[in-house]
Structure formats: structure tokens, C-alpha cells
Amino acid sequence: MFLQKMEKLKILNLSHSHYLTRSLDFSNMPNLEKLVLKDCPMLSEISPSIGHLDKILLINLEDCISLCSLPRSTYKLKSLKTLILSGCLKINKLEEDME
């Protein structure tokens, strides 16, 4: 039942989750359009399953100060319009092959 609801989810906002260290597995969220993880200071790992989000338009990782990098699967997201990384002080470069 829970997984069925996750499949319909369009917006996931886990902002201000101060003890979140890893993102969820996004495999069961094919319709997700907005992912907001703003101000999650302990977040250090984003699941590579983020690359399965074919409908994602916005990813907001503002002020995720422990995040050092994005999974390479992020670079394949063709629908992504906005990626917010301001305040992610440990991310100092993005790979050149971002589409």
C-alpha cells in the first residue's frame, strides 16, 4: 500500500531534516517532479537511483553542507530544469558531461 502511494508522489520535501545523512531510494517514485532537500546539513550521500526520476523538474539541495558530490546518474536527467546547489560548500565542481 505504501509503495503504491510513493509511485504517485509528485513532490517530496524533506527540508530541514537535520539528521538525514542519506537520501531515500528513488526507484519507487517514477512521477516525482520536485525534490527539495534544503537545509539538510548532515546529508552526505544522494542515492544513484535519482537517475530513475524521468519526470524530475527541480532538485533543491541548498545548504546541504556535508554533500561532496552528486551521483553520475544525476547528469543523465533530461527533464531537470532547475538544480539548486547554493550553500553546498563541499561541491566544488560538476562533471563536464552534465546534459
N, CA, C and O atoms as CSV, one atom per row, in Angstrom:
chain,resi,resn,atom,element,x,y,z
A,1,MET,N,N,0.828,-1.208,0.000
A,1,MET,CA,C,0.000,0.000,0.000
A,1,MET,C,C,0.870,1.269,0.000
A,1,MET,O,O,0.634,2.197,-0.773
A,2,PHE,N,N,1.870,1.287,0.875
A,2,PHE,CA,C,2.745,2.456,0.979
A,2,PHE,C,C,3.490,2.696,-0.325
A,2,PHE,O,O,3.601,3.836,-0.777
A,3,LEU,N,N,4.006,1.621,-0.935
A,3,LEU,CA,C,4.749,1.763,-2.186
A,3,LEU,C,C,3.868,2.273,-3.309
A,3,LEU,O,O,4.340,3.001,-4.182
A,4,GLN,N,N,2.583,1.900,-3.303
A,4,GLN,CA,C,1.663,2.403,-4.320
A,4,GLN,C,C,1.510,3.910,-4.199
A,4,GLN,O,O,1.431,4.608,-5.210
A,5,LYS,N,N,1.468,4.412,-2.991
A,5,LYS,CA,C,1.356,5.863,-2.793
A,5,LYS,C,C,2.635,6.570,-3.220
A,5,LYS,O,O,2.588,7.688,-3.733
A,6,MET,N,N,3.781,5.919,-3.008
A,6,MET,CA,C,5.054,6.511,-3.411
A,6,MET,C,C,5.126,6.670,-4.932
A,6,MET,O,O,5.735,7.616,-5.430
A,7,GLU,N,N,4.511,5.756,-5.658
A,7,GLU,CA,C,4.523,5.826,-7.117
A,7,GLU,C,C,3.778,7.050,-7.629
A,7,GLU,O,O,4.086,7.537,-8.717
A,8,LYS,N,N,2.812,7.558,-6.881
A,8,LYS,CA,C,2.016,8.714,-7.294
A,8,LYS,C,C,2.611,10.041,-6.827
A,8,LYS,O,O,2.167,11.109,-7.248
A,9,LEU,N,N,3.602,9.968,-5.968
A,9,LEU,CA,C,4.194,11.165,-5.368
A,9,LEU,C,C,4.808,12.080,-6.421
A,9,LEU,O,O,5.586,11.628,-7.261
A,10,LYS,N,N,4.457,13.378,-6.377
A,10,LYS,CA,C,4.994,14.345,-7.331
A,10,LYS,C,C,5.980,15.307,-6.669
A,10,LYS,O,O,6.902,15.805,-7.316
A,11,ILE,N,N,5.778,15.562,-5.376
A,11,ILE,CA,C,6.651,16.482,-4.645
A,11,ILE,C,C,7.116,15.796,-3.367
A,11,ILE,O,O,6.307,15.264,-2.606
A,12,LEU,N,N,8.430,15.814,-3.139
A,12,LEU,CA,C,8.993,15.287,-1.901
A,12,LEU,C,C,9.811,16.402,-1.267
A,12,LEU,O,O,10.831,16.825,-1.810
A,13,ASN,N,N,9.354,16.868,-0.121
A,13,ASN,CA,C,10.039,17.951,0.576
A,13,ASN,C,C,10.485,17.431,1.940
A,13,ASN,O,O,9.669,17.225,2.838
A,14,LEU,N,N,11.780,17.227,2.077
A,14,LEU,CA,C,12.366,16.795,3.348
A,14,LEU,C,C,13.274,17.890,3.904
A,14,LEU,O,O,14.228,17.605,4.629
A,15,SER,N,N,12.976,19.124,3.565
A,15,SER,CA,C,13.766,20.258,4.042
A,15,SER,C,C,13.856,20.269,5.559
A,15,SER,O,O,12.935,19.851,6.261
A,16,HIS,N,N,14.982,20.754,6.042
A,16,HIS,CA,C,15.246,20.929,7.472
A,16,HIS,C,C,15.285,19.595,8.220
A,16,HIS,O,O,15.050,19.553,9.427
A,17,SER,N,N,15.584,18.500,7.502
A,17,SER,CA,C,15.771,17.197,8.155
A,17,SER,C,C,17.232,17.157,8.611
A,17,SER,O,O,18.103,16.640,7.912
A,18,HIS,N,N,17.474,17.707,9.782
A,18,HIS,CA,C,18.836,17.959,10.246
A,18,HIS,C,C,19.642,16.701,10.526
A,18,HIS,O,O,20.865,16.777,10.643
A,19,TYR,N,N,18.997,15.550,10.638
A,19,TYR,CA,C,19.725,14.312,10.922
A,19,TYR,C,C,19.699,13.328,9.754
A,19,TYR,O,O,20.132,12.184,9.896
A,20,LEU,N,N,19.205,13.759,8.627
A,20,LEU,CA,C,19.190,12.923,7.430
A,20,LEU,C,C,20.609,12.857,6.868
A,20,LEU,O,O,21.199,13.888,6.543
A,21,THR,N,N,21.156,11.643,6.753
A,21,THR,CA,C,22.525,11.503,6.258
A,21,THR,C,C,22.584,10.975,4.833
A,21,THR,O,O,23.540,11.251,4.108
A,22,ARG,N,N,21.566,10.215,4.421
A,22,ARG,CA,C,21.499,9.673,3.062
A,22,ARG,C,C,20.100,9.884,2.522
A,22,ARG,O,O,19.122,9.854,3.268
A,23,SER,N,N,20.015,10.095,1.238
A,23,SER,CA,C,18.682,10.261,0.638
A,23,SER,C,C,17.977,8.916,0.558
A,23,SER,O,O,18.587,7.861,0.732
A,24,LEU,N,N,16.711,8.978,0.296
A,24,LEU,CA,C,15.910,7.779,0.081
A,24,LEU,C,C,16.301,7.131,-1.244
A,24,LEU,O,O,17.009,7.722,-2.059
A,25,ASP,N,N,15.827,5.915,-1.435
A,25,ASP,CA,C,15.930,5.247,-2.729
A,25,ASP,C,C,14.754,5.766,-3.559
A,25,ASP,O,O,13.603,5.653,-3.137
A,26,PHE,N,N,15.030,6.322,-4.714
A,26,PHE,CA,C,14.002,6.956,-5.533
A,26,PHE,C,C,13.370,6.007,-6.553
A,26,PHE,O,O,12.534,6.432,-7.351
A,27,SER,N,N,13.752,4.741,-6.539
A,27,SER,CA,C,13.281,3.780,-7.538
A,27,SER,C,C,11.763,3.653,-7.594
A,27,SER,O,O,11.205,3.383,-8.658
A,28,ASN,N,N,11.095,3.843,-6.468
A,28,ASN,CA,C,9.635,3.688,-6.413
A,28,ASN,C,C,8.889,5.014,-6.550
A,28,ASN,O,O,7.718,5.110,-6.183
A,29,MET,N,N,9.561,6.031,-7.075
A,29,MET,CA,C,8.944,7.360,-7.217
A,29,MET,C,C,9.050,7.849,-8.662
A,29,MET,O,O,9.628,8.910,-8.898
A,30,PRO,N,N,8.513,7.117,-9.627
A,30,PRO,CA,C,8.707,7.468,-11.038
A,30,PRO,C,C,8.056,8.776,-11.467
A,30,PRO,O,O,8.427,9.328,-12.503
A,31,ASN,N,N,7.101,9.284,-10.705
A,31,ASN,CA,C,6.395,10.515,-11.086
A,31,ASN,C,C,6.874,11.748,-10.343
A,31,ASN,O,O,6.273,12.816,-10.461
A,32,LEU,N,N,7.951,11.612,-9.579
A,32,LEU,CA,C,8.452,12.743,-8.795
A,32,LEU,C,C,8.895,13.875,-9.713
A,32,LEU,O,O,9.677,13.668,-10.641
A,33,GLU,N,N,8.383,15.081,-9.439
A,33,GLU,CA,C,8.717,16.259,-10.239
A,33,GLU,C,C,9.577,17.251,-9.468
A,33,GLU,O,O,10.372,17.982,-10.059
A,34,LYS,N,N,9.417,17.276,-8.137
A,34,LYS,CA,C,10.180,18.224,-7.317
A,34,LYS,C,C,10.751,17.495,-6.106
A,34,LYS,O,O,10.022,16.851,-5.351
A,35,LEU,N,N,12.056,17.607,-5.934
A,35,LEU,CA,C,12.753,17.033,-4.794
A,35,LEU,C,C,13.417,18.178,-4.046
A,35,LEU,O,O,14.309,18.840,-4.575
A,36,VAL,N,N,12.977,18.408,-2.812
A,36,VAL,CA,C,13.500,19.524,-2.020
A,36,VAL,C,C,14.138,18.964,-0.757
A,36,VAL,O,O,13.461,18.405,0.106
A,37,LEU,N,N,15.445,19.124,-0.669
A,37,LEU,CA,C,16.218,18.668,0.487
A,37,LEU,C,C,17.003,19.846,1.068
A,37,LEU,O,O,18.152,19.698,1.486
A,38,LYS,N,N,16.381,20.986,1.085
A,38,LYS,CA,C,17.006,22.227,1.537
A,38,LYS,C,C,17.341,22.151,3.030
A,38,LYS,O,O,16.539,21.679,3.836
A,39,ASP,N,N,18.532,22.624,3.380
A,39,ASP,CA,C,18.970,22.710,4.780
A,39,ASP,C,C,18.940,21.345,5.474
A,39,ASP,O,O,18.323,21.180,6.527
A,40,CYS,N,N,19.616,20.381,4.865
A,40,CYS,CA,C,19.834,19.062,5.489
A,40,CYS,C,C,21.342,18.968,5.718
A,40,CYS,O,O,22.051,18.370,4.909
A,41,PRO,N,N,21.836,19.547,6.799
A,41,PRO,CA,C,23.275,19.719,6.989
A,41,PRO,C,C,24.077,18.423,7.123
A,41,PRO,O,O,25.289,18.440,6.909
A,42,MET,N,N,23.453,17.321,7.464
A,42,MET,CA,C,24.163,16.050,7.623
A,42,MET,C,C,24.108,15.192,6.358
A,42,MET,O,O,24.767,14.155,6.279
A,43,LEU,N,N,23.319,15.628,5.367
A,43,LEU,CA,C,23.162,14.855,4.140
A,43,LEU,C,C,24.493,14.793,3.389
A,43,LEU,O,O,25.025,15.816,2.960
A,44,SER,N,N,25.016,13.583,3.239
A,44,SER,CA,C,26.311,13.443,2.569
A,44,SER,C,C,26.241,12.524,1.353
A,44,SER,O,O,27.213,12.414,0.605
A,45,GLU,N,N,25.108,11.866,1.150
A,45,GLU,CA,C,25.008,10.914,0.040
A,45,GLU,C,C,23.621,10.954,-0.604
A,45,GLU,O,O,22.598,10.856,0.074
A,46,ILE,N,N,23.616,11.099,-1.911
A,46,ILE,CA,C,22.383,11.037,-2.698
A,46,ILE,C,C,22.383,9.685,-3.410
A,46,ILE,O,O,23.379,9.304,-4.025
A,47,SER,N,N,21.288,8.977,-3.328
A,47,SER,CA,C,21.183,7.654,-3.944
A,47,SER,C,C,21.336,7.749,-5.466
A,47,SER,O,O,20.754,8.636,-6.090
A,48,PRO,N,N,22.117,6.838,-6.069
A,48,PRO,CA,C,22.237,6.815,-7.530
A,48,PRO,C,C,20.895,6.584,-8.218
A,48,PRO,O,O,20.753,6.858,-9.410
A,49,SER,N,N,19.904,6.076,-7.469
A,49,SER,CA,C,18.577,5.856,-8.053
A,49,SER,C,C,17.911,7.168,-8.451
A,49,SER,O,O,16.850,7.153,-9.075
A,50,ILE,N,N,18.511,8.298,-8.103
A,50,ILE,CA,C,17.982,9.600,-8.530
A,50,ILE,C,C,17.925,9.656,-10.061
A,50,ILE,O,O,17.121,10.394,-10.630
A,51,GLY,N,N,18.767,8.888,-10.709
A,51,GLY,CA,C,18.796,8.838,-12.168
A,51,GLY,C,C,17.560,8.212,-12.782
A,51,GLY,O,O,17.368,8.288,-13.996
A,52,HIS,N,N,16.711,7.591,-11.959
A,52,HIS,CA,C,15.465,6.990,-12.443
A,52,HIS,C,C,14.312,7.999,-12.484
A,52,HIS,O,O,13.213,7.670,-12.931
A,53,LEU,N,N,14.560,9.205,-12.027
A,53,LEU,CA,C,13.490,10.211,-11.950
A,53,LEU,C,C,13.325,10.903,-13.307
A,53,LEU,O,O,13.810,12.016,-13.513
A,54,ASP,N,N,12.646,10.239,-14.207
A,54,ASP,CA,C,12.495,10.725,-15.582
A,54,ASP,C,C,11.636,11.973,-15.718
A,54,ASP,O,O,11.684,12.642,-16.750
A,55,LYS,N,N,10.850,12.298,-14.691
A,55,LYS,CA,C,9.955,13.456,-14.767
A,55,LYS,C,C,10.400,14.604,-13.866
A,55,LYS,O,O,9.690,15.602,-13.739
A,56,ILE,N,N,11.555,14.474,-13.246
A,56,ILE,CA,C,12.013,15.477,-12.279
A,56,ILE,C,C,12.301,16.811,-12.976
A,56,ILE,O,O,12.980,16.855,-14.001
A,57,LEU,N,N,11.776,17.886,-12.404
A,57,LEU,CA,C,11.971,19.236,-12.939
A,57,LEU,C,C,12.889,20.061,-12.044
A,57,LEU,O,O,13.654,20.893,-12.529
A,58,LEU,N,N,12.808,19.823,-10.718
A,58,LEU,CA,C,13.539,20.632,-9.744
A,58,LEU,C,C,14.192,19.731,-8.706
A,58,LEU,O,O,13.556,18.831,-8.158
A,59,ILE,N,N,15.463,19.985,-8.446
A,59,ILE,CA,C,16.165,19.390,-7.313
A,59,ILE,C,C,16.787,20.538,-6.545
A,59,ILE,O,O,17.621,21.273,-7.075
A,60,ASN,N,N,16.373,20.691,-5.280
A,60,ASN,CA,C,16.887,21.768,-4.439
A,60,ASN,C,C,17.693,21.148,-3.302
A,60,ASN,O,O,17.136,20.486,-2.427
A,61,LEU,N,N,19.000,21.365,-3.319
A,61,LEU,CA,C,19.904,20.855,-2.292
A,61,LEU,C,C,20.575,22.002,-1.543
A,61,LEU,O,O,21.660,21.838,-0.986
A,62,GLU,N,N,19.933,23.148,-1.534
A,62,GLU,CA,C,20.502,24.339,-0.905
A,62,GLU,C,C,20.897,24.075,0.545
A,62,GLU,O,O,20.132,23.501,1.320
A,63,ASP,N,N,22.104,24.506,0.893
A,63,ASP,CA,C,22.639,24.419,2.257
A,63,ASP,C,C,22.798,22.988,2.775
A,63,ASP,O,O,22.715,22.749,3.980
A,64,CYS,N,N,23.025,22.047,1.873
A,64,CYS,CA,C,23.392,20.680,2.283
A,64,CYS,C,C,24.914,20.678,2.398
A,64,CYS,O,O,25.619,20.236,1.491
A,65,ILE,N,N,25.395,21.170,3.504
A,65,ILE,CA,C,26.816,21.489,3.657
A,65,ILE,C,C,27.737,20.274,3.740
A,65,ILE,O,O,28.951,20.427,3.604
A,66,SER,N,N,27.207,19.084,3.955
A,66,SER,CA,C,28.048,17.879,4.020
A,66,SER,C,C,28.114,17.138,2.689
A,66,SER,O,O,28.861,16.169,2.550
A,67,LEU,N,N,27.342,17.589,1.724
A,67,LEU,CA,C,27.291,16.916,0.428
A,67,LEU,C,C,28.537,17.267,-0.385
A,67,LEU,O,O,28.818,18.438,-0.640
A,68,CYS,N,N,29.281,16.225,-0.790
A,68,CYS,CA,C,30.530,16.444,-1.533
A,68,CYS,C,C,30.377,16.284,-3.034
A,68,CYS,O,O,31.122,16.884,-3.809
A,69,SER,N,N,29.400,15.468,-3.448
A,69,SER,CA,C,29.240,15.220,-4.878
A,69,SER,C,C,27.831,14.718,-5.169
A,69,SER,O,O,27.072,14.356,-4.269
A,70,LEU,N,N,27.517,14.711,-6.439
A,70,LEU,CA,C,26.239,14.167,-6.917
A,70,LEU,C,C,26.527,12.868,-7.642
A,70,LEU,O,O,27.582,12.727,-8.260
A,71,PRO,N,N,25.604,11.912,-7.579
A,71,PRO,CA,C,25.821,10.679,-8.357
A,71,PRO,C,C,25.857,10.995,-9.844
A,71,PRO,O,O,25.170,11.904,-10.310
A,72,ARG,N,N,26.653,10.250,-10.580
A,72,ARG,CA,C,26.764,10.483,-12.022
A,72,ARG,C,C,25.425,10.327,-12.725
A,72,ARG,O,O,25.201,10.924,-13.778
A,73,SER,N,N,24.533,9.526,-12.149
A,73,SER,CA,C,23.209,9.341,-12.761
A,73,SER,C,C,22.414,10.652,-12.803
A,73,SER,O,O,21.494,10.789,-13.610
A,74,THR,N,N,22.756,11.603,-11.952
A,74,THR,CA,C,22.095,12.916,-11.946
A,74,THR,C,C,22.305,13.620,-13.283
A,74,THR,O,O,21.432,14.350,-13.753
A,75,TYR,N,N,23.455,13.398,-13.886
A,75,TYR,CA,C,23.815,14.091,-15.125
A,75,TYR,C,C,23.019,13.623,-16.332
A,75,TYR,O,O,23.062,14.256,-17.387
A,76,LYS,N,N,22.302,12.533,-16.190
A,76,LYS,CA,C,21.519,11.987,-17.302
A,76,LYS,C,C,20.059,12.417,-17.273
A,76,LYS,O,O,19.285,12.015,-18.142
A,77,LEU,N,N,19.669,13.224,-16.295
A,77,LEU,CA,C,18.264,13.624,-16.135
A,77,LEU,C,C,17.887,14.668,-17.185
A,77,LEU,O,O,18.212,15.847,-17.043
A,78,LYS,N,N,17.208,14.233,-18.223
A,78,LYS,CA,C,16.859,15.128,-19.337
A,78,LYS,C,C,15.749,16.121,-18.992
A,78,LYS,O,O,15.694,17.209,-19.564
A,79,SER,N,N,14.864,15.754,-18.061
A,79,SER,CA,C,13.743,16.635,-17.734
A,79,SER,C,C,14.115,17.715,-16.712
A,79,SER,O,O,13.363,18.672,-16.528
A,80,LEU,N,N,15.259,17.574,-16.050
A,80,LEU,CA,C,15.660,18.505,-14.988
A,80,LEU,C,C,15.853,19.916,-15.536
A,80,LEU,O,O,16.649,20.138,-16.447
A,81,LYS,N,N,15.111,20.864,-14.965
A,81,LYS,CA,C,15.200,22.266,-15.388
A,81,LYS,C,C,16.000,23.096,-14.383
A,81,LYS,O,O,16.733,24.007,-14.769
A,82,THR,N,N,15.856,22.776,-13.082
A,82,THR,CA,C,16.493,23.582,-12.045
A,82,THR,C,C,17.206,22.690,-11.039
A,82,THR,O,O,16.617,21.772,-10.469
A,83,LEU,N,N,18.487,22.979,-10.834
A,83,LEU,CA,C,19.294,22.296,-9.834
A,83,LEU,C,C,19.897,23.372,-8.941
A,83,LEU,O,O,20.696,24.191,-9.397
A,84,ILE,N,N,19.515,23.369,-7.675
A,84,ILE,CA,C,19.987,24.398,-6.740
A,84,ILE,C,C,21.012,23.778,-5.798
A,84,ILE,O,O,20.709,22.854,-5.044
A,85,LEU,N,N,22.233,24.306,-5.859
A,85,LEU,CA,C,23.327,23.807,-5.037
A,85,LEU,C,C,23.954,24.905,-4.185
A,85,LEU,O,O,25.030,24.698,-3.623
A,86,SER,N,N,23.315,26.061,-4.075
A,86,SER,CA,C,23.905,27.146,-3.302
A,86,SER,C,C,24.046,26.729,-1.842
A,86,SER,O,O,23.138,26.135,-1.261
A,87,GLY,N,N,25.183,27.046,-1.269
A,87,GLY,CA,C,25.453,26.678,0.116
A,87,GLY,C,C,26.013,25.279,0.270
A,87,GLY,O,O,26.312,24.857,1.387
A,88,CYS,N,N,26.162,24.544,-0.836
A,88,CYS,CA,C,26.786,23.210,-0.792
A,88,CYS,C,C,28.290,23.434,-0.923
A,88,CYS,O,O,28.861,23.270,-2.001
A,89,LEU,N,N,28.907,23.800,0.160
A,89,LEU,CA,C,30.281,24.283,0.153
A,89,LEU,C,C,31.310,23.230,-0.250
A,89,LEU,O,O,32.398,23.583,-0.704
A,90,LYS,N,N,30.992,21.956,-0.094
A,90,LYS,CA,C,31.957,20.898,-0.412
A,90,LYS,C,C,31.894,20.459,-1.868
A,90,LYS,O,O,32.772,19.736,-2.337
A,91,ILE,N,N,30.853,20.894,-2.588
A,91,ILE,CA,C,30.793,20.588,-4.021
A,91,ILE,C,C,31.529,21.716,-4.734
A,91,ILE,O,O,31.038,22.841,-4.822
A,92,ASN,N,N,32.717,21.392,-5.240
A,92,ASN,CA,C,33.498,22.460,-5.857
A,92,ASN,C,C,33.518,22.391,-7.376
A,92,ASN,O,O,33.975,23.327,-8.032
A,93,LYS,N,N,33.018,21.270,-7.953
A,93,LYS,CA,C,32.878,21.239,-9.412
A,93,LYS,C,C,31.877,20.173,-9.815
A,93,LYS,O,O,31.678,19.184,-9.110
A,94,LEU,N,N,31.257,20.392,-10.952
A,94,LEU,CA,C,30.350,19.415,-11.538
A,94,LEU,C,C,31.045,18.819,-12.742
A,94,LEU,O,O,31.859,19.475,-13.392
A,95,GLU,N,N,30.726,17.594,-13.033
A,95,GLU,CA,C,31.334,16.929,-14.184
A,95,GLU,C,C,30.919,17.650,-15.466
A,95,GLU,O,O,29.828,18.214,-15.547
A,96,GLU,N,N,31.783,17.626,-16.444
A,96,GLU,CA,C,31.537,18.335,-17.699
A,96,GLU,C,C,30.448,17.691,-18.555
A,96,GLU,O,O,29.875,18.341,-19.429
A,97,ASP,N,N,30.163,16.408,-18.303
A,97,ASP,CA,C,29.196,15.723,-19.163
A,97,ASP,C,C,27.750,15.867,-18.694
A,97,ASP,O,O,26.901,15.066,-19.084
A,98,MET,N,N,27.454,16.867,-17.868
A,98,MET,CA,C,26.081,17.102,-17.436
A,98,MET,C,C,25.262,17.538,-18.650
A,98,MET,O,O,25.624,18.485,-19.350
A,99,GLU,N,N,24.151,16.832,-18.890
A,99,GLU,CA,C,23.352,17.128,-20.094
A,99,GLU,C,C,22.381,18.261,-19.884
A,99,GLU,O,O,21.645,18.622,-20.803
